[in-house]
Amino acid sequence: SPDHPTFPWPSKAHFITALLFSSPRLPFSEAQKKAILSWAKELGAHDVPSLYALNRSQETIQKLVGDPTEKVTACSGNIFYFNDVGKAVAKDYANPLTRFAMQDYPEDGGKGMSEVFNGEKMLFELPSPPAAKVDGEIYFVNELLQDSSGDYFLPQRFFFASYGSSSDTADKLLHALGRAVQRTEDGFIVGDEQEIIPTSTFRRSFRELSLDDNELACGLTESSKKYAKLEPNPLRARSQGRMVYAVPLIIFMDDVSGNISKQWNKHHAIYMSNANLPREMLEKEFCVRFVTSSPHAAPMEMMSAMQDSIGKAAESGIFAWDCKDNEEVMLVPYGLFLGGDNPMHAEECSHAGLHCNYFCRTCEVGGTKEYKESDEGYNSIFVPGQLRTPAGTAAEIRAQFVTALNSGASEKIKKSVSSTGVKDTMTGYILDVIVEMGKKLRKRVAGVQPKPESEVKAILNKELEDLLRGSALDDAINPLLGVEGFNVHQDTPTEILHTVLLGVVKYFWGQTVFLLEKAKLLDLFQTRLDSIAKDGLNSPCLNADYICHYKGSLIGKHFKSLAQVMPFLIQDLLPITVLDGWTTIGELVVHIWHTKIDDTELYLAKLSRTIEDFLNVTAQCAPSILISKPKFHFLVHLPAYIRRFGPAILFSTERYESFNHVFRLACIHSNRQGPSQDTCKIFARQDIVKHIATGGYWFDAVRKRWVRAGDKVLSYVDEHPEQARLLGIHMETSPVTDGHSVAEKPVMWTTTRCAKALDLPRSAAIQYRHGISLVIGNGEKATLGGHVIFHDSSTSSSGVGHVCEILMSASSQDVQHIAVQKFTFGPALHPLLHLPTLELTDHEVVISPQDIICIVNLQHDCVKARCTDVGQRRVLQERTETARTRPVIQHKPSPFYLLNTYSIHNYAQIQSVIPQSIRETPLRVTNVAEVRLAAARQIQEKKAAKKAGEIPGAASASALLDEVARVPAVFDRSSKPKPAPKAKEKASRPRANPQRPMIAQSAASSSSHLPTPPMAPVASGSSQVPSAPTPIPPQPTWTHPPTMVPSQWQQPPIPSFRAPPLTTCRYSNCHPYPLLRLPFLSHI
């Protein structure tokens, strides 16, 4: 009975045991379950159920709540199992944990955006949420209504907005976008102009208007029929008086191993999330829903089943309990976008993949290798090409089937795929069968009369009909190409984990390590990485030993951490172009990992500018990598996807990649005889237990009403947070701003630094204890000697400070006073790292814990301070200091620091504290056209030299390259030509080209006779200290500061360049990707 305290379980023991055995990250095998139950009985626990009783109880509950698992047979004959989408969505609305966090309508965020429902697709492109409820009456879109003024109105879209208020915290009110309607003797006239009114002004719905036959009898004028019909919305009848909500879904598909070991056991799995939830909830494991998996079925077969399930649910409607309004509602789901890595996205778009000539699934950029190496083709990679469309892709697939019926189909289809990039895996096996059959039918055999072409085509057509099993070709091809309101080419957004961290950052890391190893500087790099300041980075993955030892096996979290510190480590070790690459990567990563965008237009303009600058720097470092690695081009589409779906972190797949571990745990507890069925049943059981234990409702078919669990079940999770964590729920608690001190005697107030800084009379008898750390308001830990951004009440502004004293109450853990030594900002950015410079002053202020805004990462300016000494630090093993030591950089006492704006953590607070005059960083490449032309010419010369059997780069025709780029590509790993066979007489060695400087070698080789590249003058105010001139008269002198690195490896600073102001951006005139045609080239 629902009145029983442990309903629907028969006892508390059954409930607690079922809850423990349903933990996603702590699964138990059958043997382990029996052992635990036996252990409990031996200890004398009461009412311990048997494993058989537990399974019977779980089967009963599953029938009560509803079994979502269904069997699916694909067209190819593959069998897999599937958890119904509609039942999963219904649980979101019936569960208070998720329902109260949802937002049912898209939101006009004004200038900024932070959620998926702020993106343009939900706000403008998709069909509007179908209904709004005002004072208990339901109003549908495209239905005539009357407002409080007596005027008529035709709503076409509902959305939240806070018009008339500039505050971000203002209440969002529901508005309607539609057309004013005027009633005349000739009929209702619908206005041509759209207008926005608040829904609070609605008074009479179409249902109420239709009760009066005379009110609607006049009908619509002829000119107004294109806008409306005087008919009820079809959903009104289907919903039968219920409120109707639209539910956007984020769908993720990936290939994942079903084994914990390294042995690859390939499965394809589909997960989904409810996009009406905010980002904080989307990141929780509790909100990720498993849909299906299979080691046998093809990915598009599973996606077809997913689309069928969504389509059926949308057509019939999902009837669920809304625990927020305590009423039954109707839900209409639809797919918002697809998450996944680039190969999976290509398959979903019926694209041939990253290795074909036309490598982009979003646009038609690319061509033959010769074209991409030409000047025109090379430049085309930096901008988006003509956008692909689902209709165009479907037409090309149909054309390939027409080609398959003709002779020579095999080569023609290969040419078609090569020239368009279109390849449909859904019907690929059918196409292969038709082509092979055509070859056999047309094969000429001696003495046998060949079949006429008409007969061959008739046989092939008959075979095609049999393979299609009576369905039309359009129904057999990729189902995503025909979904209404879904553009698969624009709804597969650039995924930042695989494209940025495991893509371009990984490429730069590999090439950088190559140069460091070649120059024998990897040990020095490791020492610097081990000595880097990590406070304020929130990056626990900077273990120098691991990173340098397993440099070829790093994962995303390592690259995210390295991107924030690499410029500090290599600024005087590698060529300036490599340093420019890492500084632009630092800016790019910070921009991309924004969780909230305050000004969308300004943000996208800056992001587009950074992407273009990064691609230009890459063209200097490795020209050919832009052709061979499509992920560089994919960055060009990122601003458009952010405008469409919100901040890029929302369509990152990190949350789903993390959920793969839960999937593997479910796989290894299967008997491997029915892997798809077993995983579906395991996740269905876990979802049911989680839903009931967290207060979810379900429909009781016996009692004909919606019910929920008993009181003891509902209160158990709240009272036992450790069980909540096992279910994937992390209870957030407010931080306690307590301090931590070492055991020492209290000190008098007069002896403290705070007393000297305040210089206020206070009783000498007051005692304090010195603290070593404290927890600030946002939950971060500020330590003694660390750096913070704080509010200075004396100047009513924010500043950066060094924590030099923490005073705690002598009788408690409360922090009373904090002494902070202030920094001042330098007048200009660092000439090489493009970061704000700071100088530590003698001015100290005393603040309270509430004045600390956040912690911040500062790096010592070792180059300016000439920190060349290396000390030794004891290695910590098993929490014990050992006799082993490792080298660390000994920082010299210097007041000069660098503010790390490449830090992702607290990026908004860091930007707000920087003076406006130095917030904008300069472009690394200003002569864009010349650099791109030089890169293309270098590729062409290298190819020509290879054909001629010459040494690549030895020709003297690279005057433009030398003048523009100074050096050839620093990442060039051209293999040396094979030596000629030994002759009897010793052949003289060919001389190297003296006109072609080799910075790649000068940065990597220890030979002092290599030519030195020309120096750029040191900018005034630069932190660089000139060293003594080199004794070789013909070579220019180095102006780099003395370090541990030989002078021939050091690189000159470049003069500071200030980019044009962002207000000159003309992106708003570009369509449909307004921010991808960059306006910053106009000054060249």
Phi, psi and omega in degrees: 000144177298344179279348179290137185297337180247019178303136010265010178273149182289337180206168178294325179296319177298316183295310184295320179294317178296323179294319179294318183282357180252016180286123184299322183262006177223063181285153180240142173281169180299320180296320179293320178299316179297320181295319180294316179295321177294319178299317180296320180294319180296330178278359176088017178294145183270150173057033179289121182283157173279164179295325178296316179296323178296314180296320177295320178297319181293323177296321179295316180294322180296322176292325181292314182279324181122125179272117184275352189281130180231154177265136181233134174245118183283168179300329180281353182100352179293141180246132174210170183246158194213132175268124188303131181293318184300319181290328177292318179295321179298325178295327178299321182278337181268000181250123183295335181295324180261323186297319184285349177265351185283156168238120190278349184229151173296161186229131172279103184281008182073235181282335187246183177202151178214346184232168178299323183283003170269349183288160185291333182294312180288329185278326188236324193269315184289157171303143185295154165310132196288339188211160174221142181251125180231118179054040176084352179259140183262127178247127180258156175291153178061025172241136180294140176217172180235135181264184186293338179275355183093353178281159179262154184210145179242099181287138178240344180202138176249140179198160176270147175195161177234063181291143179088001179226131181268356182279138178289337183268005180294149180295136177274126180256149179281128180239164177233131172262127182190204185232138175289144182235134181244133180266125179231176178293331179278350180130181179284133178250119179269127182293152179281332183270140176273149178218165183241130176225151176289145181290345179295345179272356179293139181233316183232126180275174179297327178299318180287324179293323184286349177291335177260108184297329184285335187289325182255005186292334183291338179073193181256148173289162184298322182287344183265351184291342178286344182260330189203170171226143178277062180224154177289152175298135181304333180290339180297316180288321182291326182280341177054049176086001179273155171289143183242130178238145172266140184236102176283141183239136170264122186246129181238133175227139182203160171266136185215148179280140176272008180248149171281328180287178181284348178294128186279122178234086193290127170234154166252134184229149177236128172240166177211161177221154178274114185286354174285350178277148177289168185300320181300325178280325179299329181286343183284139179298331181300331186265002176269124183254127173281137181247304183199163173203157178195138172273355186250313187290148177287153181304318183286337173293319178291321178292327176296319176295323177297315180294322177297319180295318178293318181297318179294319180294322180290324182289316182269338183085147178254120179265120187222167177264125177268102183286351177281315179257001179052056178208160176277135183231168176245133184245141178237102181277156174203157179278129179269304175204165182253128174262154179158175177277176187295317177299322179291320176299320179298318179294321179292335179267007186055046181249150186285348175111182188285346186259004178272171183297316178260086197275353186261130179280344184268321182226177185260031178291153178121200183148194178293164180298323179296320180292317181293335178274351177283168181299315181292314181295323180294319179293333182292340181290336185278352182226157178289145176271195178294131186291140174283154178231148177301323180296318179294321178294316179297320179297322179292324177295318178296322178295326178293326177290324176296320178295326183296338180278347183264168179288153182068027187293325186301308181290325180294320179291320176300319179293322179296315179297319181294324185270349181236335184079011183262126177208115184264115180283341181295320182248013183298321181292328177293317180298319180296320180296316181295318181295315181294321178295320178298322177297315181294319181292328183267358182291129182273128179240136182301130177085001181243131180288124179293149179288144175297153182298324180295322179291322178298316181294324178296318179296317180295319177298320179295318179295322178297318178297321179294319180292327178282350176057043175084352179271161179285158181298321181297333178279343183267334182285178183316115183293339181290342181285343184244013181282128181291133179078011182228115177256101189298333180284334178255353181250024169239077190294153178303120186271122192283334179295309184278330184276321184264295186292308181271009179244263189293323179293320178295321178298314180295323179297315180299317180289325179293318178297323178301315179293320180295319179291322180295326179270001182058042181245007183293326178294318177296320176299317180295321178297318179293320179296324179289339183260357185293146177284124185254353181298134178086356180273332186055040182235092181283002187254042179245045175284108187297319180299313182294313184298318183280332179281319180252047186296339179264003185231029182282158180243184189303318183294329177292317181291326177295322179288318181296324181299338183271348184229350186304318181302327180290335186272333189241010190298333178240018181252331188232166181301156184298329180292324177293317177299319177298323177298317182287327177291322176290327175297318178301315178295318183296315182296319179297317179298315186290324184271026172294135173264339178218133180249119183281320180228104187298315183295315180294318180298312182293326176295318178293318180297316179298321179295318180294319179297315180298317180295321179296318179295324178292319177296320178298323177297330176285319185284314184212086185303321186284343183291335177292335178273320187276339182242101184295343183297334176296318179291327182300333178299331183298331182272352186299315179302322180293322179292323178295318176298328185278324188234003182097186182308146187298335181293341179289328178254021170285151184260013184298323181294325180281324176297325176292324180290342177302330178295320177297320178297318180297319179298324177291324182293319186286346176260022174258158177277004176067004178274327176224073188299320181292315180294318182296313181294321178298318181290322178298312181290327177296318178295317179297317180297321181295314180296316178298318182297315182291316185293336181261014172094018181285154178260157171211160183272124178270109184293334180284313183272352177059041177204165180275132185230168175219177187289169178289171186297319181293327178291317184292328183270349188293315184295320179296325182276347182230082183298337178293328175288325178297320179294325178293334178273001181088017180250123179251110180287123180273131178241148180289137182292146177258120185278064176264158177254170179230132183231165174266159181287103178209166182287148175298154180243155177284150180301321186292343182266001185268159176290328178299320180296319180292324180289322180282322181054046179242141178292132179210151184304130181290346182279348181290131182241149178225165171245143178282130177262159178248348177194166174207156176263124184268181189300328181270009177091356180280161181252115176264130185249158174296128184090355178275184183236141185222157166260127187225162176265121180266106183293336180291330179247358182055038179216171179264152179210174178252134182219162177255121182285112183249350176199139175234120180252127180245156176299143182290342185247358181210183179267006182289132176275127184261312185220149177227125176268126184235130176267124190278150172254153170242146180277143174286165184286341184216165177286158175299134187293336181256316185269346178059042179241154176294137177264146182232148175232127180283125181261174177271357183281124179244144176231156179250127182232168175261165179301330180290343180279345180281123181276311180192168172273160185215152181262119173245146177241136179294135179281081186292328181293317180290324181275354181059052179279085183255348183285141178242124177255188181235140178234137181292141180277134180264121177228135181052039180060027181225136176291133180254177176281349178285148179230161174225148182286143175221154178284130176268111181285131176281150179296112182211142181274004188262128182224168176237132177278120185279092177278359174275001178283128179287323184292129178060035183298324183293317179292325179295316180294325183289334182273345181283135176302145185301328186290342182236022179281333184267127180269153181281159172289138178283329180240118180256329178267069191298309184300318181292320181294318180292321178295319179296322179295315179296318180295325179295320177297317181295317180295320180296320179293318180295321180293325180294320178295323182278354180079017180268171175285124181300131177090359183274349180288159184259019183265018185255042180297319179296320180298315181296322184286321186273307187266356181068317187221161169289175183303125184288340179267012183288120179249037184304130180286144180288146179295149180295139180293147179291154178300144183297133176259171179293321178260141183289122179279144178286145181285138176291144180282144176286153180290113183287344182276355184248101181291147185242082180287330178303323179279322182293335176274347187240338185261152179264006181284125183279352183271359181293147180296143182262132180292154181294152185263144169270146181295147179284129180293148178297140183080007182288153178276003183278136180255122182294146176255176181295144181292151179288145184287352182276114186299318186291341187266146176290154182276159179265141176246016180280149182293155178291130176223190177286350186269138175304148188295333182289349178265348186283150184246147182283152171287158178252150179295144181295139178235133181255125182287156176297152181297149183290345182291350179274004184295136179244026187294337186293345180272356183264143182212140004265001177247083193293336187258010185262342173265097196286137180276356188280359176274354188291340182276353184282000000 
